[in-house]
Amino acid sequence: MDVDGSEQDPEMKEYSSVCVGREEDLKKSERMTAVVHDREVVIFYHKGEYHAMDIRCYHSGGPLHLGDIEDFDGRPCIVCPWHKYKITLATGEGLYQSINPRDPSAKPKWCSKGVKQRIHTVTVDNGNIYVTL
């Protein structure tokens, strides 16, 4: 409950940025884990961009910080090491391959399941990496 006695939606809560490490260290390791406001997150540095998301896969809790990053349909994704779910780094969308079963010459295409994984904002200031939920 808030000070005024009303209940606050936990998804709408405002969080402050938290310093999780140094830019030079993340660029070397390309990924790091941190706890931000009691939430475990993984931060990636991939092809010059920073990305952060919850550390556990939305599907079954797989450890995303141990997954490989691969491009699917031109979008970099983390591949969950447990069940191979593909999650875009930029948006948290789940991707899957689909084919039209009525068209024998059809080729599989990548489709979105929609946003499935919670992502977070990463900023860099004076060599420090900050994550905001």
N, C-alpha and C positions, 0 to 999 in steps of 0.2 A: 504494500500500500504506500501511496505517496503521503507527504506531510499533510495534505488536505483531506486524507482519508479515502481518496478514490484509488481504485486498482489501476496499475499501469501495465499495458501490454508489454511483456518482456522482449518481444521482437522489435518494439518501437523505442526501446531504451537508447538514450544517447550515450555513446562510449567515447572516452578520450583516447587519443593516440598513445601507443606504448612503444618505447624504444626497445627493439628486439636484438640489435647487434650493429655491427659495422658493415658498411657497403663493401669494403675491400674483402672482408671475410666471406660474405655471401657470393661475391663474384668468383672467388676461388672455389668454393665448395658447390656452388650452383643451387644449393638448397639448405635450409635450416629449419629447426623446429623451435617453437616458443609457446609459452602460455601467456595469453592476452586476456585479461579480465576473466580468469578461471576457465578459459576455453583454449584447448590445444589446437594450434595451427601449424601449417607448414608454409614456408615462404620459399618461392622458387625465383631464380634468376635464369631466364631462358631467352636467348637471342636478343639480348639488350633490354629486356623488359622484366619487370617485377610482378609477381603474382602471389596471392596468399589465399588459402582456403582452410576449412576445417581439416584436421589431420586424418579423421576417420571417414571412409567411404560411406556415402549415403545408403548404399545397398545392404551391406552386411558388416560394416565397421572395419573393413580392411585398412591396413596402414599405408596411406597414400604416400607418405614420405619415403617409402621403400620401392615405390613404383617407378617404371621407366616413363620418360616423356617421348612421345611419338607424334608425328603429324598425321592427321586423318582429314581428308578433304581440305587440305591447306590450313588446318587449325591445330595448333599444338595442344596436346591432351596428356594428362597423367593417366596411366593405365594401372588400375588397381591390381596389385600382385595376387590377390586372392581369387577373383573371379573375372578378371580382365575387362572390367567395365571401363569405358573411355569417358573421361570428363575433361571438357575444355578448360584450359587454364584461365582464359579471359572472362568467361561468363558462368562457368559451373554447369553448363549444359551436359546432359548425358547423350552420347552418340551411339547409334547402332546402324548396322547395314540392313537394308531392306531390298526386296526384289518382288516384282509383280509375278505371282505364280501362274497367271493366265497368259503370260508372254514368254514363250520358250527362249527367245533371243535376248530377253532383258538382261541387263547387267546390274549387279547390286549397286545401290547408291547409299551414301551416308545420310541419315536423317537424325533429327533432334528429338529427344524425349522431353525437351523443355529443361528449364533450370532445375537441377536436382541437388547440386552441392552448394553449400553456403560459401561464398567468396568474400574477401575482405580487401580494404583499400591499403595499398602500400605507398608510402612516400619516403623520399630521401631528403635529408636536410643536414648539411654540413658533415657529410660522410656517415651519418647515422641512418639506420633503417627503422621506420615507424610503421606499425600496423594499427589500423582503426577497424573495429568490428562494424 
